[in-house]
Each structure stands twice: as C-alpha cells, then as structure tokens.
Amino acid sequence: MPGWTERAERLLLLSRAQLFFVGGAPRSGTTWLQYLLDAHPDVRCAGEGLFRKDLAEPMEKLVNERRAALQAKNQRVFRHSGGYPLPESDDAEVLVGTGILLALERQCVGKAWRAVGEKTPENVFFFPTLKRMFPRAKFIGIARDPRDLLSSAWHFFRKRDVGESDAAKAEFIRSALPSLQQGTRSMLELRRALGPDCMLVTYERMLTQTTMTAGALYRFLGVSDDDRVVADCVSRTSFAALTGGRGAGTVEEGSFFRRGVVGDWRATFSEELGATIVRELGWCFREFGWEA
C-alpha cells in the first residue's frame, strides 16, 4: 500500500484532470447519460458514489461531534492553557473532497483518463458544494418531462400492493412533486450560476438527437467528438444495446430500462392526472422545450 504522501500526490494529479459530476431526478435518464459518457475512450464516469448522503452528511456530523468533544475537554481540563485547536468550518469539505478524489481514483483503475466523473441523481443538490471543492469541475444535469418521469417512477418504485387506482397514482404524484420542484429549480439556478461550467440536457433531446447530444457532451468535457467515436459510443449505449436487443417501445416490467420512449405517461396516467402535473410544474416546460 502506498504511503500517505505518495497517495496525496496521486490525488493532486487527479484533481488537475477534467472532473465532472452528473445529476438529475431519479428516472430522468441519469443512468443512460452515465453510460453514454463512460462509453467514450477518454472518459470515465461511474455511478453511484453517493457522495452527499453517505459521505458529506456523515462527515459534517463527525466533525461537529469532534469539535464539541474538544471544546468540552478544553473547558474541563485545559481551560488555563487554551486547549487543543478546534476544527474549522471547512474541515468537513476538505475531508469530503479527499474522500471523493479517493473514490474517483479507484474508479480510474490505473488509467490517466482525460475526464473523470460520477453520477448520482441527488448530485443536483450537491453541485454548489462540489464546485467549492473542485473549482475547475464541470456539471451535467438531465431533465425529463415530469409526466413521463413520474410515470417511469410509478412503475419502478411503487409497492406492488398499492394497486393501479387513480387515487393511488394521485397520492404517488403528490408525494413526489415537492422534491421534483426543488430539484428542477436547483438545476436551472445552477445553470445561471455556473454558466459555461454547467450543461443541461433533456431525456427527449437525447432520445431524438442522440448523436448531436453526445457530441455536445464530449465537447463540453474537452474530449474528441470525432464522428466515428461518437457513432460508436451511441451504438454501444442504444436502448437495444443496454437491454440485450429489446427495441424501444417494447415494455419489460421490472427492467431498469423499461420502455425508452417519449409520451409514455398516457399509458399510465389519465389526462386529468397529467393536467395536475402540468399545473404544478408547467412553469418549467418552456425552459426545457416540453409541450404541455
């Protein structure tokens, strides 16, 4: 096992690569986007690192607990000498940043990739913190027509004993809307705040203009968008390739890639339920080019 100094030098070298992070609502196409990025010969993008939930939040709690323990010891034993220095407010982010680099290094498996990234849907809420940690990093968000997104989520996440009634579907939609509202607003705000370091794509654009979108993503990350490279990446991450040959539109219940089409919500929700979603989230349709 390498010594701490050697490991730190390797992490510093990695930090100078083009790091990037991908996020979006669950069932918005984040996994397909991750596969498309990872297919590029100069890009490594794995998922999901769960950096916010399982690293940043516990680390902040740990640093706060250590600060409290040191304060108590300083007051009880060392009140005349000042005691031990307390952790500073940014210690948690420094430690989390190191943990993220360790994780990214591990997924690189010894290769010096030109762009290294990670996908976790909830990254959209973590982008500002990641930008502070890694100022040169880039950020990619994906959005999907919320009617199709919630339809996909209904089939993937709902408990099988809930049934198929409109009342059950309405409750599912109601419970999901606050998070979807927050995530969408966060994504749009990040695009304004981060400017050229943030790129937003939609599931619909990826589906209908896959080659063009893939090329734009690769250019955004500073890697080749050669026609042959792009065509190969698109071919290896098509719906058929990811499902073992099943064509888009052919449903396989329980599959992570269930159907792969636009407008599927009408097969799940009534027009009334669709209108309910539009009433709550219609404000963002123009931003992403969706038709209400």
SERO-4910 file (N, C-alpha, C, O; in steps of 0.05 Angstrom, whole numbers):
BEGIN
 pado doro    nc1    nc2    nc3   cac1   cac2   cac3    cc1    cc2    cc3    oc1    oc2    oc3
  Met    A     17    -24      0      0      0      0     18     25      0     36     27     16
  Pro    A     13     44    -18     30     68    -19     27     85      6      7     84     20
  Gly    A     49    100     12     48    117     35     29    140     31     20    146      9
  Trp    A     24    154     53      4    176     52     13    198     32     -3    208     17
  Thr    A     39    205     33     49    226     15     46    219    -14     38    235    -30
  Glu    A     54    194    -21     51    185    -48     22    185    -57     15    193    -79
  Arg    A      4    176    -39    -24    176    -46    -35    204    -50    -50    209    -68
  Ala    A    -26    223    -33    -35    250    -35    -26    262    -62    -40    278    -74
  Glu    A     -1    256    -70      9    266    -95     -7    256   -119    -13    271   -138
  Arg    A    -16    231   -117    -32    219   -138    -60    233   -139    -70    238   -161
  Leu    A    -71    238   -116    -97    252   -115    -94    280   -126   -113    290   -139
  Leu    A    -72    294   -120    -68    321   -130    -67    320   -161    -78    338   -174
  Leu    A    -53    300   -172    -51    298   -201    -79    293   -213    -86    305   -233
  Leu    A    -95    276   -200   -122    270   -209   -139    295   -208   -155    300   -226
  Ser    A   -136    312   -188   -152    336   -185   -148    355   -208   -164    373   -212
  Arg    A   -125    352   -223   -120    370   -245   -131    360   -271   -130    374   -291
  Ala    A   -143    336   -271   -157    326   -294   -184    341   -296   -191    356   -278
  Gln    A   -199    336   -318   -225    349   -320   -245    332   -304   -255    312   -314
  Leu    A   -251    340   -280   -270    326   -264   -298    336   -271   -302    359   -280
  Phe    A   -318    319   -268   -346    327   -274   -365    310   -257   -358    288   -248
  Phe    A   -389    321   -253   -409    307   -238   -436    309   -252   -442    330   -264
  Val    A   -451    287   -251   -477    285   -265   -499    282   -245   -496    267   -225
  Gly    A   -522    295   -249   -544    293   -231   -571    298   -246   -571    308   -269
  Gly    A   -592    291   -233   -619    294   -244   -638    278   -227   -630    261   -211
  Ala    A   -664    282   -231   -684    267   -216   -682    237   -222   -675    230   -245
  Pro    A   -687    220   -203   -689    191   -209   -709    186   -232   -730    197   -232
  Arg    A   -701    169   -250   -717    161   -273   -718    183   -295   -736    183   -312
  Ser    A   -699    202   -294   -698    222   -315   -678    215   -337   -676    230   -357
  Gly    A   -664    193   -334   -644    185   -354   -616    188   -345   -597    187   -362
  Thr    A   -611    191   -319   -584    196   -310   -566    171   -315   -542    175   -322
  Thr    A   -577    147   -313   -560    123   -318   -553    120   -347   -530    114   -354
  Trp    A   -572    125   -365   -566    125   -393   -545    145   -400   -526    140   -415
  Leu    A   -548    170   -389   -528    191   -393   -500    182   -383   -480    187   -396
  Gln    A   -500    169   -360   -474    159   -349   -461    139   -368   -437    141   -374
  Tyr    A   -477    120   -378   -466    100   -397   -456    114   -422   -435    106   -433
  Leu    A   -470    134   -432   -462    147   -457   -435    162   -452   -418    161   -470
  Leu    A   -432    174   -430   -406    188   -424   -384    167   -420   -362    171   -430
  Asp    A   -390    146   -405   -369    126   -399   -361    110   -424   -339     98   -424
  Ala    A   -377    111   -445   -370     96   -469   -347    109   -484   -334     96   -501
  His    A   -343    135   -479   -321    149   -493   -294    139   -485   -290    134   -461
  Pro    A   -275    135   -503   -249    123   -495   -232    141   -477   -213    131   -465
  Asp    A   -239    166   -475   -223    184   -457   -238    193   -433   -229    211   -418
  Val    A   -262    181   -428   -279    190   -405   -284    166   -387   -290    144   -397
  Arg    A   -282    170   -361   -290    150   -342   -312    162   -325   -307    182   -311
  Cys    A   -336    150   -326   -358    160   -310   -372    136   -297   -385    121   -311
  Ala    A   -370    134   -271   -383    112   -257   -406    123   -240   -409    147   -237
  Gly    A   -423    106   -230   -445    114   -213   -453     90   -196   -452     68   -206
  Glu    A   -462     94   -172   -467    120   -159   -449    121   -134   -448    102   -119
  Gly    A   -434    144   -131   -416    147   -108   -430    155    -83   -418    152    -61
  Leu    A   -455    165    -84   -470    173    -60   -454    192    -43   -454    190    -18
  Phe    A   -440    211    -55   -422    228    -40   -436    247    -20   -426    252      1
  Arg    A   -460    256    -27   -474    274     -9   -485    259     15   -480    267     38
  Lys    A   -501    238     10   -515    225     31   -497    208     49   -500    210     74
  Asp    A   -479    193     37   -463    174     53   -435    182     59   -420    167     71
  Leu    A   -427    207     50   -400    216     56   -402    244     68   -392    249     90
  Ala    A   -414    263     54   -414    291     64   -430    295     89   -421    307    108
  Glu    A   -454    284     89   -471    288    113   -460    274    138   -459    287    159
  Pro    A   -450    249    136   -438    237    160   -412    251    168   -406    253    192
  Met    A   -396    261    148   -371    275    155   -377    301    170   -363    308    189
  Glu    A   -397    316    161   -404    341    175   -412    335    204   -405    349    223
  Lys    A   -428    314    208   -436    305    235   -411    298    251   -409    305    275
  Leu    A   -393    283    239   -369    274    253   -352    297    262   -342    298    285
  Val    A   -348    316    244   -331    340    250   -344    356    272   -331    367    290
  Asn    A   -371    359    271   -385    374    292   -382    360    319   -379    373    340
  Glu    A   -384    334    319   -382    319    344   -353    321    355   -349    323    379
  Arg    A   -334    321    338   -306    324    347   -301    352    358   -287    355    378
  Arg    A   -313    372    345   -310    399    356   -322    401    384   -310    413    401
  Ala    A   -346    389    387   -359    390    413   -342    376    434   -340    385    457
  Ala    A   -331    353    427   -314    337    446   -289    353    454   -282    352    477
  Leu    A   -276    366    435   -253    381    441   -259    405    458   -244    412    477
  Gln    A   -281    418    452   -290    441    469   -294    433    497   -285    446    516
  Ala    A   -307    410    501   -312    400    528   -286    394    542   -283    400    566
  Lys    A   -268    381    529   -242    374    541   -226    399    547   -213    401    569
  Asn    A   -226    419    529   -212    444    533   -222    459    558   -207    470    573
  Gln    A   -249    459    561   -261    473    584   -257    458    610   -253    471    631
  Arg    A   -257    432    608   -255    416    633   -226    413    643   -221    413    667
  Val    A   -207    409    624   -180    402    631   -160    424    624   -141    429    640
  Phe    A   -164    438    602   -143    456    592   -153    485    591   -144    501    575
  Arg    A   -172    493    609   -183    520    607   -162    541    613   -166    564    604
  His    A   -140    535    627   -120    555    633    -99    558    610    -85    578    609
  Ser    A    -97    538    593    -77    539    572    -88    542    544    -74    545    524
  Gly    A   -115    542    542   -128    546    516   -136    521    503   -154    521    486
  Gly    A   -123    498    509   -131    473    499   -123    468    470   -107    482    459
  Tyr    A   -136    447    458   -128    438    431   -144    454    410   -168    460    415
  Pro    A   -131    462    388   -145    477    367   -170    461    357   -169    437    353
  Leu    A   -191    476    353   -216    464    344   -217    462    313   -205    478    299
  Pro    A   -231    442    303   -235    440    274   -248    465    263   -266    477    277
  Glu    A   -240    474    240   -252    498    228   -276    490    211   -281    467    205
  Ser    A   -291    510    202   -316    505    189   -313    490    162   -332    476    154
  Asp    A   -290    493    149   -287    480    123   -273    453    125   -267    441    104
  Asp    A   -267    444    149   -253    418    152   -268    395    139   -257    378    126
  Ala    A   -294    395    143   -311    374    133   -309    373    102   -306    351     91
  Glu    A   -310    396     89   -308    396     60   -281    387     50   -279    373     30
  Val    A   -259    394     64   -233    385     57   -231    355     58   -221    342     40
  Leu    A   -242    344     80   -241    315     83   -259    301     63   -252    280     52
  Val    A   -283    312     58   -301    300     38   -288    302     10   -290    282     -6
  Gly    A   -276    324      3   -262    327    -22   -241    306    -26   -238    295    -48
  Thr    A   -226    300     -5   -206    279     -6   -219    252    -10   -209    236    -26
  Gly    A   -241    247      4   -255    222      0   -265    219    -28   -265    197    -39
  Ile    A   -275    240    -40   -285    239    -68   -262    233    -87   -266    216   -105
  Leu    A   -240    246    -83   -217    240   -100   -207    211    -98   -200    199   -117
  Leu    A   -208    201    -73   -201    173    -69   -220    155    -85   -211    135    -98
  Ala    A   -246    161    -85   -266    145    -99   -262    148   -129   -263    128   -144
  Leu    A   -256    172   -139   -252    176   -168   -227    162   -177   -226    150   -199
  Glu    A   -206    163   -160   -181    148   -167   -186    118   -169   -176    105   -187
  Arg    A   -202    108   -151   -207     79   -151   -223     71   -176   -218     49   -187
  Gln    A   -240     88   -186   -255     80   -210   -239     84   -235   -247     74   -256
  Cys    A   -216     97   -233   -199    101   -257   -182     76   -263   -172     73   -285
  Val    A   -180     57   -245   -166     32   -248   -139     35   -262   -131     20   -280
  Gly    A   -124     56   -253    -96     59   -263    -93     74   -289    -70     78   -297
  Lys    A   -115     82   -302   -112     96   -328   -115    126   -324   -131    135   -307
  Ala    A    -99    141   -339   -100    170   -337   -121    181   -357   -115    189   -379
  Trp    A   -146    180   -348   -168    190   -365   -167    220   -368   -157    234   -350
  Arg    A   -176    231   -391   -176    260   -394   -199    273   -379   -197    295   -370
  Ala    A   -221    258   -375   -244    269   -360   -254    246   -342   -259    224   -351
  Val    A   -257    253   -316   -265    233   -296   -289    244   -281   -289    266   -271
  Gly    A   -311    228   -280   -335    238   -267   -351    216   -253   -343    193   -253
  Glu    A   -373    225   -241   -390    206   -226   -419    216   -228   -424    240   -231
  Lys    A   -437    197   -228   -466    203   -230   -480    193   -205   -480    169   -199
  Thr    A   -494    211   -192   -514    204   -171   -536    224   -176   -532    248   -177
  Pro    A   -562    214   -178   -583    233   -183   -584    258   -165   -588    280   -174
  Glu    A   -581    253   -139   -583    276   -120   -559    295   -121   -559    314   -106
  Asn    A   -540    290   -139   -518    309   -142   -529    337   -148   -515    357   -142
  Val    A   -553    340   -160   -563    367   -166   -565    384   -142   -563    409   -144
  Phe    A   -568    372   -118   -569    387    -93   -541    392    -82   -538    407    -63
  Phe    A   -522    378    -92   -494    378    -82   -475    394   -100   -452    398    -93
  Phe    A   -485    402   -124   -468    416   -143   -454    440   -131   -430    443   -135
  Pro    A   -467    458   -116   -453    482   -105   -430    474    -87   -409    486    -88
  Thr    A   -434    454    -70   -412    445    -52   -389    433    -69   -366    439    -63
  Leu    A   -396    417    -88   -375    405   -105   -360    426   -120   -336    423   -125
  Lys    A   -373    448   -128   -359    470   -142   -340    484   -124   -318    492   -133
  Arg    A   -347    486    -98   -327    498    -79   -303    480    -76   -280    489    -75
  Met    A   -308    454    -74   -286    435    -71   -268    434    -95   -243    433    -93
  Phe    A   -281    433   -119   -266    429   -144   -274    452   -163   -291    448   -180
  Pro    A   -261    475   -161   -269    498   -177   -268    494   -207   -282    507   -222
  Arg    A   -251    475   -216   -249    471   -245   -268    449   -255   -269    443   -279
  Ala    A   -283    438   -237   -301    416   -245   -324    426   -263   -330    450   -263
  Lys    A   -335    408   -278   -359    414   -295   -382    397   -285   -379    377   -272
  Phe    A   -406    407   -292   -431    395   -281   -451    391   -304   -456    409   -320
  Ile    A   -463    367   -304   -482    360   -324   -508    352   -310   -509    333   -294
  Gly    A   -530    365   -318   -556    358   -307   -574    348   -329   -572    357   -352
  Ile    A   -591    329   -323   -611    319   -343   -639    322   -332   -644    317   -308
  Ala    A   -657    330   -349   -685    334   -341   -702    318   -361   -695    312   -383
  Arg    A   -726    312   -351   -745    296   -368   -773    307   -363   -780    315   -340
  Asp    A   -790    307   -383   -818    315   -380   -828    301   -354   -828    277   -352
  Pro    A   -837    318   -335   -845    306   -309   -867    286   -310   -870    269   -293
  Arg    A   -884    287   -331   -905    267   -334   -893    240   -340   -901    219   -328
  Asp    A   -874    239   -359   -861    214   -365   -843    205   -342   -841    181   -336
  Leu    A   -830    224   -329   -812    217   -307   -828    204   -284   -820    183   -274
  Leu    A   -851    216   -277   -867    205   -256   -880    178   -264   -885    161   -247
  Ser    A   -887    176   -289   -897    150   -299   -876    128   -296   -882    106   -286
  Ser    A   -851    134   -304   -830    115   -301   -825    108   -272   -820     85   -264
  Ala    A   -825    129   -255   -821    125   -226   -843    108   -214   -838     91   -197
  Trp    A   -868    112   -223   -890     96   -213   -886     67   -218   -890     50   -201
  His    A   -877     60   -243   -873     32   -249   -849     20   -235   -848     -4   -229
  Phe    A   -829     37   -230   -804     27   -218   -804     26   -188   -793      7   -176
  Phe    A   -816     46   -175   -813     49   -146   -838     41   -130   -835     34   -106
  Arg    A   -861     40   -142   -885     36   -126   -885      8   -114   -874    -11   -126
  Lys    A   -898      6    -91   -902    -20    -79   -924    -35    -93   -945    -24   -100
  Arg    A   -920    -61    -98   -938    -76   -114   -966    -80   -101   -985    -86   -115
  Asp    A   -967    -75    -75   -993    -79    -62  -1010    -53    -62  -1032    -53    -51
  Val    A  -1000    -32    -75  -1014     -7    -75  -1038     -7    -95  -1058      6    -90
  Gly    A  -1035    -23   -116  -1057    -23   -136  -1053     -3   -158  -1033     12   -158
  Glu    A  -1072     -2   -177  -1069     15   -200  -1090     37   -201  -1095     48   -223
  Ser    A  -1103     43   -179  -1125     62   -180  -1114     91   -184  -1091     96   -179
  Asp    A  -1131    108   -195  -1123    136   -199  -1117    149   -172  -1100    167   -170
  Ala    A  -1131    141   -151  -1126    152   -125  -1098    146   -115  -1084    163   -104
  Ala    A  -1089    121   -120  -1062    113   -112  -1042    128   -128  -1021    137   -118
  Lys    A  -1047    132   -154  -1028    146   -171  -1028    176   -164  -1006    188   -164
  Ala    A  -1051    187   -157  -1051    215   -149  -1035    220   -123  -1022    240   -121
  Glu    A  -1037    201   -105  -1022    204    -80   -992    201    -86   -975    215    -74
  Phe    A   -985    183   -103   -956    180   -111   -946    206   -123   -924    215   -117
  Ile    A   -961    218   -141   -953    243   -154   -951    265   -133   -931    280   -133
  Arg    A   -970    267   -115   -970    287    -95   -945    285    -77   -932    306    -71
  Ser    A   -937    261    -70   -914    257    -53   -887    264    -67   -868    271    -54
  Ala    A   -887    260    -93   -862    265   -108   -858    293   -117   -835    301   -123
  Leu    A   -880    309   -119   -878    335   -131   -859    355   -116   -844    369   -130
  Pro    A   -859    356    -89   -841    375    -76   -811    371    -83   -797    390    -89
  Ser    A   -802    346    -83   -774    341    -89   -769    348   -119   -747    358   -125
  Leu    A   -788    341   -136   -784    347   -164   -783    377   -170   -767    386   -186
  Gln    A   -800    392   -156   -800    421   -158   -773    432   -149   -760    448   -163
  Gln    A   -763    423   -126   -738    433   -115   -715    426   -133   -698    443   -139
  Gly    A   -714    401   -143   -692    393   -160   -691    408   -186   -670    415   -196
  Thr    A   -714    413   -198   -716    427   -224   -707    456   -220   -692    467   -236
  Arg    A   -716    469   -199   -708    497   -193   -678    498   -188   -665    517   -197
  Ser    A   -668    479   -173   -639    478   -167   -623    476   -193   -602    489   -196
  Met    A   -632    459   -211   -617    455   -236   -617    480   -253   -596    487   -264
  Leu    A   -639    494   -255   -640    518   -271   -624    540   -258   -610    556   -272
  Glu    A   -624    542   -231   -608    562   -217   -579    556   -221   -563    575   -224
  Leu    A   -571    531   -221   -543    524   -225   -534    531   -253   -511    540   -256
  Arg    A   -551    528   -272   -543    536   -300   -537    566   -301   -519    574   -315
  Arg    A   -553    581   -286   -548    610   -286   -523    617   -270   -507    634   -278
  Ala    A   -519    603   -248   -497    609   -230   -470    600   -241   -450    613   -238
  Leu    A   -470    576   -253   -445    564   -262   -438    570   -291   -415    566   -300
  Gly    A   -457    581   -306   -452    589   -333   -440    567   -350   -451    546   -353
  Pro    A   -416    572   -362   -405    553   -381   -395    527   -368   -388    508   -382
  Asp    A   -394    526   -342   -386    501   -328   -409    482   -323   -406    461   -311
  Cys    A   -433    490   -331   -457    473   -327   -471    468   -354   -476    487   -369
  Met    A   -478    444   -360   -492    437   -384   -517    421   -376   -516    402   -361
  Leu    A   -540    429   -387   -565    415   -382   -574    402   -408   -573    414   -430
  Val    A   -582    377   -406   -593    362   -429   -621    352   -420   -627    351   -396
  Thr    A   -636    343   -440   -662    331   -433   -662    303   -444   -649    296   -463
  Tyr    A   -678    286   -431   -682    259   -440   -693    258   -468   -685    242   -485
  Glu    A   -711    277   -474   -724    278   -500   -703    284   -522   -704    272   -544
  Arg    A   -685    304   -517   -665    310   -536   -645    287   -540   -636    282   -562
  Met    A   -638    274   -518   -621    251   -520   -633    229   -537   -619    215   -552
  Leu    A   -660    226   -535   -674    205   -550   -676    211   -579   -673    194   -596
  Thr    A   -683    236   -586   -689    243   -613   -664    254   -628   -663    253   -653
  Gln    A   -644    264   -613   -620    275   -626   -596    264   -611   -579    279   -601
  Thr    A   -594    238   -609   -574    225   -593   -545    232   -602   -529    240   -585
  Thr    A   -540    230   -628   -513    235   -638   -505    264   -633   -482    270   -624
  Met    A   -523    283   -638   -517    311   -634   -512    317   -604   -494    332   -597
  Thr    A   -529    305   -587   -526    310   -558   -500    298   -548   -486    310   -532
  Ala    A   -493    274   -557   -468    261   -549   -444    278   -556   -426    282   -540
  Gly    A   -444    288   -581   -422    304   -590   -419    329   -573   -397    337   -566
  Ala    A   -442    342   -566   -441    366   -550   -430    360   -522   -415    376   -510
  Leu    A   -438    337   -511   -428    329   -484   -398    325   -485   -384    333   -466
  Tyr    A   -388    311   -505   -360    306   -507   -344    332   -510   -323    335   -498
  Arg    A   -354    350   -526   -341    376   -529   -340    391   -503   -321    404   -496
  Phe    A   -362    390   -488   -364    403   -463   -342    393   -444   -332    409   -428
  Leu    A   -336    368   -445   -316    356   -427   -287    358   -439   -268    349   -426
  Gly    A   -285    369   -463   -259    372   -474   -246    348   -487   -222    346   -488
  Val    A   -263    329   -495   -253    304   -508   -263    303   -537   -279    320   -545
  Ser    A   -252    285   -552   -258    283   -580   -287    279   -586   -301    263   -574
  Asp    A   -297    294   -606   -324    290   -617   -323    280   -645   -341    286   -661
  Asp    A   -301    266   -652   -298    254   -678   -323    237   -685   -333    223   -668
  Asp    A   -332    239   -710   -357    226   -718   -356    196   -712   -376    185   -703
  Arg    A   -333    183   -717   -332    154   -713   -333    147   -683   -345    127   -675
  Val    A   -320    164   -667   -321    159   -638   -349    162   -628   -359    145   -613
  Val    A   -362    184   -636   -389    189   -627   -408    167   -636   -424    157   -620
  Ala    A   -406    159   -661   -424    138   -671   -420    112   -656   -440     98   -650
  Asp    A   -395    105   -649   -390     81   -634   -402     82   -606   -414     63   -596
  Cys    A   -399    105   -593   -410    109   -566   -440    107   -566   -452     94   -549
  Val    A   -453    119   -586   -482    119   -588   -492     91   -593   -511     82   -581
  Ser    A   -478     76   -610   -486     49   -617   -484     31   -592   -502     14   -588
  Arg    A   -463     34   -577   -459     16   -554   -476     22   -530   -478      7   -511
  Thr    A   -490     45   -531   -508     53   -509   -537     58   -518   -552     71   -504
  Ser    A   -544     47   -541   -571     48   -550   -590     32   -532   -580     16   -516
  Phe    A   -615     37   -534   -635     22   -518   -632     -8   -523   -632    -24   -504
  Ala    A   -629    -16   -548   -626    -44   -554   -601    -56   -542   -601    -78   -532
  Ala    A   -579    -40   -543   -553    -50   -532   -555    -53   -502   -543    -72   -491
  Leu    A   -568    -35   -489   -570    -35   -459   -590    -56   -449   -590    -62   -425
  Thr    A   -608    -66   -467   -628    -85   -458   -625   -112   -470   -643   -129   -468
  Gly    A   -603   -117   -483   -598   -143   -495   -614   -148   -520   -619   -171   -527
  Gly    A   -621   -126   -534   -634   -130   -560   -663   -121   -561   -675   -122   -583
  Arg    A   -675   -113   -539   -703   -105   -539   -706    -77   -552   -690    -59   -546
  Gly    A   -725    -74   -569   -730    -49   -583   -744    -29   -565   -760    -36   -548
  Ala    A   -738     -3   -569   -751     18   -555   -781     16   -560   -790     12   -582
  Gly    A   -797     19   -539   -826     17   -541   -836    -10   -532   -860    -13   -526
  Thr    A   -819    -30   -531   -826    -57   -521   -822    -58   -491   -800    -55   -481
  Val    A   -843    -61   -476   -843    -59   -447   -833    -85   -434   -840   -107   -442
  Glu    A   -815    -81   -414   -808   -104   -397   -810    -94   -368   -793    -80   -358
  Glu    A   -832   -101   -355   -837    -92   -328   -815   -102   -309   -806   -125   -311
  Gly    A   -806    -84   -292   -785    -91   -273   -757    -85   -283   -738    -84   -268
  Ser    A   -754    -81   -310   -728    -74   -321   -721    -46   -314   -738    -28   -314
  Phe    A   -695    -41   -310   -686    -13   -304   -692      4   -329   -700     27   -326
  Phe    A   -688     -7   -353   -695      7   -378   -721     -5   -387   -721    -25   -402
  Arg    A   -743      7   -379   -769     -5   -382   -780     -3   -411   -788    -23   -422
  Arg    A   -780     21   -422   -793     25   -448   -778     43   -467   -776     36   -491
  Gly    A   -766     64   -457   -748     81   -474   -762     97   -495   -751    100   -517
  Val    A   -785    109   -489   -799    126   -509   -808    151   -495   -808    154   -470
  Val    A   -817    171   -511   -828    196   -502   -858    194   -503   -869    183   -521
  Gly    A   -872    205   -483   -901    206   -482   -914    182   -471   -939    178   -473
  Asp    A   -899    165   -457   -909    140   -446   -928    145   -423   -942    127   -415
  Trp    A   -928    169   -412   -945    175   -388   -974    169   -394   -989    162   -375
  Arg    A   -983    173   -418  -1012    168   -425  -1020    139   -421  -1044    134   -418
  Ala    A  -1001    121   -422  -1007     93   -417  -1009     87   -387  -1017     65   -379
  Thr    A  -1002    106   -370  -1001    102   -341  -1021    120   -327  -1036    111   -310
  Phe    A  -1021    146   -335  -1038    166   -321  -1061    175   -339  -1059    175   -363
  Ser    A  -1082    183   -326  -1105    195   -340  -1097    223   -349  -1078    235   -339
  Glu    A  -1113    234   -367  -1108    262   -376  -1111    281   -352  -1097    301   -350
  Glu    A  -1129    274   -334  -1132    291   -310  -1107    292   -293  -1099    313   -283
  Leu    A  -1095    268   -289  -1071    267   -273  -1048    281   -287  -1031    294   -275
  Gly    A  -1047    278   -314  -1027    292   -329  -1030    322   -326  -1010    337   -324
  Ala    A  -1055    332   -326  -1060    360   -323  -1052    370   -295  -1043    393   -292
  Thr    A  -1055    353   -275  -1047    360   -248  -1017    365   -247  -1007    384   -235
  Ile    A  -1001    348   -260   -972    351   -261   -965    377   -276   -947    392   -267
  Val    A   -979    383   -297   -973    407   -313   -980    432   -296   -965    452   -297
  Arg    A  -1001    431   -281  -1008    454   -264   -986    460   -244   -980    483   -238
  Glu    A   -973    439   -233   -952    443   -213   -925    450   -225   -910    465   -213
  Leu    A   -919    438   -248   -893    441   -260   -892    454   -287   -871    455   -300
  Gly    A   -915    464   -296   -916    476   -323   -898    499   -326   -890    506   -349
  Trp    A   -890    512   -304   -873    536   -305   -846    529   -318   -833    548   -329
  Cys    A   -837    504   -317   -810    498   -328   -811    486   -356   -790    480   -368
  Phe    A   -835    481   -367   -837    468   -393   -823    483   -415   -808    471   -431
  Arg    A   -827    509   -416   -814    525   -437   -784    525   -434   -769    525   -454
  Glu    A   -774    524   -409   -745    523   -404   -732    499   -418   -709    501   -427
  Phe    A   -746    477   -418   -735    452   -428   -746    444   -456   -738    423   -466
  Gly    A   -765    459   -466   -776    453   -493   -797    431   -493   -801    419   -514
  Trp    A   -811    427   -470   -832    407   -470   -859    420   -477   -863    444   -472
  Glu    A   -876    405   -489   -903    414   -496   -922    405   -474   -923    382   -468
  Ala    A   -938    424   -464   -957    418   -442   -981    403   -454   -999    396   -440
***
